[in-house]
């Protein structure tokens, strides 16, 4: 792999990671706004965060 290919791959990973993270965070904020009872449930039991975070990353 050339240096140019390596740098190109790193840039693609950064761009893809940024897009996925941004969309996941935006989607979760929107979902918590649309379903306030679920947000209250999450706030009342912080242990649910252990499963919330992995599920958040699986959302398409």
Secondary structure as GFF3:
##gff-version 3
##sequence-region A 1 60
A	DSSP	alpha_helix	3	34	.	.	.	ID=ss1
A	DSSP	alpha_helix	36	44	.	.	.	ID=ss2
A	DSSP	three_ten_helix	46	48	.	.	.	ID=ss3
A	DSSP	alpha_helix	49	58	.	.	.	ID=ss4
###
